[in-house]
Amino acid sequence: MVGIPQRSPSISTAFLRRTAVQRRFQPLYLRAEGTEIGETKLQGETASSSSSSAAAAVNPTVQELLHLVSLSPSTATDERVTSIIDELAEQELAVDSAAFNGPWEVVWSEGTMAWRALVAQGVQAIAGESRAGQSFDLEAGTATNFAELFNGRVLITAEGTFTPATPDQEIERRYPAAFDVRIRSGKINIFGKALQLPISGPGYFEVLYGDASVRIFKSSGGVAVQVPSNWKEPSDC
């Protein structure tokens, strides 16, 4: 999802942003009203997960992107990553359903989220491994934002629904694919103790490109590169 959800004055934006830090973190940035769920589907000409992802596996541009985001940040690397993002978005390739299921975590971002890369280094030095991302369920039309700190001992989640922004309730056949989002609730689990967060509101995001190995996520806050994650929400959260 994309942006900062609407919340009560008791929860500060600064707190949620700082606690949701990872190497580079892209939350769900909010904008337009959400719609009914349960009707999200792929159009007939949308590429299947197997065929599109197989093509992506041998796409040298995608492979270069994955290599670059695995490196330490640098001006030259960031410039090339941005160039590749533009190249992939401009190609308007067929949508791959594999990019819309399961958890994904952020490995690179620009725009207003770029400062998180610096903060995350300090956080991880004292708090251990940290990460953030989203988990989507395409069939159910549900989405969960997650941010982990202290090797998962602190977990922040925001849950909601997402639907295609097109009137016919279908995912566009080619990228970019736009979505409306509605955040329903938030929660923070601190060392086993869960507390509800008063987070709710509408939102919007776009996927500029995606396959089984990488997803390029755009919002009002900038652009993020995400990769599949092994994150699972704890059963006691």
C-alpha positions in Angstrom: 0.0 0.0 0.0 1.2 3.5 -0.1 1.6 6.6 2.1 0.7 7.4 5.7 -2.7 6.2 6.8 -5.1 8.6 8.6 -4.9 8.1 12.3 -5.9 9.7 15.5 -3.7 12.5 17.0 -2.5 10.1 19.7 -0.3 8.2 17.4 2.4 10.5 15.8 3.5 10.1 12.2 7.1 10.5 13.3 6.8 7.5 15.7 5.3 5.2 13.1 7.9 6.2 10.5 10.9 5.7 12.8 9.7 2.4 14.1 9.0 1.1 10.6 12.6 1.5 9.5 14.3 -1.1 7.5 17.2 -0.9 5.0 14.7 1.0 2.9 11.0 1.0 3.7 8.0 1.7 1.6 4.7 1.8 3.5 1.2 2.0 1.9 0.6 5.7 1.0 -3.0 6.6 1.2 -5.1 8.6 -1.2 -8.4 7.5 -2.7 -11.5 5.8 -1.3 -11.4 2.0 -1.3 -13.9 -0.3 -3.0 -15.5 -3.6 -2.3 -13.2 -6.6 -2.1 -13.5 -10.1 -3.4 -13.7 -9.2 -7.1 -10.0 -8.7 -7.8 -8.9 -10.8 -10.9 -6.6 -10.8 -13.8 -7.8 -10.1 -17.3 -7.7 -12.8 -19.9 -4.6 -11.5 -21.6 -2.6 -11.0 -18.4 0.5 -13.1 -18.5 0.4 -16.3 -16.4 2.8 -16.5 -13.4 4.8 -19.3 -15.0 5.2 -17.8 -18.5 5.9 -14.2 -17.5 8.2 -15.2 -14.6 10.1 -17.6 -16.8 10.8 -14.7 -19.3 11.8 -12.4 -16.4 14.3 -15.0 -15.2 16.3 -14.5 -18.4 15.7 -10.8 -18.7 19.2 -9.2 -18.3 17.7 -5.9 -17.2 15.8 -7.6 -14.3 18.9 -9.5 -13.4 21.0 -6.4 -13.3 18.4 -4.6 -11.1 18.5 -7.5 -8.6 22.3 -7.4 -8.5 22.4 -3.6 -8.0 19.9 -3.5 -5.1 22.0 -6.2 -3.3 25.0 -3.8 -3.2 25.9 -1.1 -0.7 24.2 2.2 -1.6 26.1 4.6 -3.8 25.2 7.5 -6.1 26.3 5.5 -9.2 24.3 2.5 -8.1 21.2 4.5 -7.3 21.3 6.3 -10.6 21.5 3.1 -12.5 18.7 1.5 -10.5 16.5 4.6 -11.3 17.3 4.2 -14.9 16.4 0.5 -15.0 13.1 1.3 -13.2 12.3 3.8 -15.9 13.2 1.3 -18.6 11.0 -1.5 -17.2 8.0 0.9 -16.6 8.2 2.3 -20.1 8.1 -1.2 -21.6 4.5 -1.7 -20.3 5.1 -5.4 -20.0 2.3 -7.9 -19.2 1.2 -8.1 -15.6 2.4 -11.2 -13.8 0.1 -12.5 -11.0 3.1 -13.8 -9.1 3.9 -10.2 -8.2 0.7 -9.8 -6.2 0.7 -12.7 -3.8 2.6 -13.3 -0.5 5.0 -11.2 1.4 7.6 -8.9 -0.2 10.2 -6.7 1.5 11.9 -3.5 0.5 15.5 -3.6 -0.6 15.8 -0.1 -2.2 13.8 3.1 -2.3 14.1 6.7 -3.4 12.1 9.9 -2.8 11.0 10.7 0.7 11.8 7.2 1.9 15.5 7.4 1.1 16.6 8.7 4.6 15.4 5.4 6.1 18.5 3.6 4.6 20.7 5.8 6.9 18.6 5.4 9.9 18.3 1.7 9.5 22.1 1.2 9.7 22.0 2.8 13.2 18.9 0.9 14.2 20.3 -2.5 13.2 23.6 -1.8 15.0 21.7 -1.8 18.3 18.4 -3.5 17.5 19.6 -6.4 15.3 18.0 -7.3 11.9 15.1 -5.1 10.8 12.9 -5.3 7.8 9.6 -4.0 6.3 7.3 -4.7 3.5 3.8 -5.9 2.5 2.0 -9.2 2.2 -0.8 -9.4 -0.4 -3.5 -12.0 -1.0 -4.7 -11.4 -4.5 -7.7 -13.8 -4.3 -9.0 -12.4 -1.1 -8.0 -8.8 -1.9 -6.3 -8.3 1.5 -3.0 -6.6 2.3 -0.8 -6.3 5.4 2.0 -3.8 6.0 4.7 -5.1 8.3 7.8 -3.7 10.0 10.1 -5.8 12.2 12.7 -4.6 14.6 14.9 -6.3 17.2 15.1 -9.5 15.1 11.3 -9.7 15.0 10.7 -9.1 18.7 9.0 -5.8 17.8 6.4 -6.0 15.0 4.2 -3.3 13.6 1.4 -4.3 11.2 -1.3 -2.4 9.3 -4.1 -4.5 7.7 -6.5 -3.6 4.9 -7.9 -4.3 1.5 -6.8 -3.5 -2.0 -8.7 -3.4 -5.3 -7.8 -2.4 -8.9 -8.3 1.3 -9.4 -10.0 0.6 -12.8 -13.8 0.8 -12.8 -14.3 -2.8 -14.1 -12.5 -4.2 -11.0 -9.9 -5.9 -13.1 -6.1 -5.6 -12.9 -4.8 -3.9 -16.0 -3.3 -6.2 -18.6 0.0 -4.3 -18.7 2.1 -2.4 -16.2 1.7 0.0 -14.6 -1.1 -1.4 -12.5 -2.9 1.0 -10.1 -4.8 0.0 -6.9 -7.0 1.6 -4.3 -6.4 0.7 -0.7 -8.3 0.9 2.5 -6.4 0.5 5.8 -8.7 -1.0 8.5 -6.5 -1.5 11.5 -3.0 -1.4 13.0 -1.2 -3.3 15.7 2.2 -3.2 17.4 3.6 -6.3 19.2 6.3 -5.5 21.6 8.2 -8.5 23.0 5.0 -10.6 23.0 2.5 -7.9 24.1 0.1 -6.7 21.5 -1.4 -3.2 21.4 -3.9 -1.8 18.9 -3.0 1.2 16.8 -5.8 3.6 15.7 -4.7 3.5 12.0 -7.3 3.6 9.2 -8.0 5.4 5.9 -8.0 5.1 2.1 -5.0 5.0 -0.1 -3.4 4.3 -3.5 -0.4 2.7 -5.1 1.0 1.5 -8.5 3.1 -1.4 -9.5 5.4 -0.3 -12.3 6.8 -3.8 -12.9 6.6 -7.1 -11.2 7.4 -10.8 -11.6 8.2 -13.7 -9.3 11.6 -12.2 -8.4 11.2 -8.4 -8.1 8.4 -5.8 -7.8 8.7 -2.0 -8.4 6.3 -0.2 -6.2 5.3 3.5 -6.6 3.4 5.8 -4.3 3.2 9.5 -3.4 6.3 9.0 -1.3 8.5 7.7 -4.1 9.5 4.4 -5.6 10.6 1.2 -3.9 12.1 -2.1 -5.2 10.9 -5.2 -3.4 11.8 -8.8 -3.4 10.0 -11.9 -2.1 10.2 -12.3 1.7 9.9 -15.3 4.1 8.0 -13.1 6.6 5.1 -14.7 8.3 2.7 -13.0 10.8 3.1 -14.7 14.2 0.1 -16.7 15.3 0.0 -14.8 18.6 0.2 -11.3 17.0 
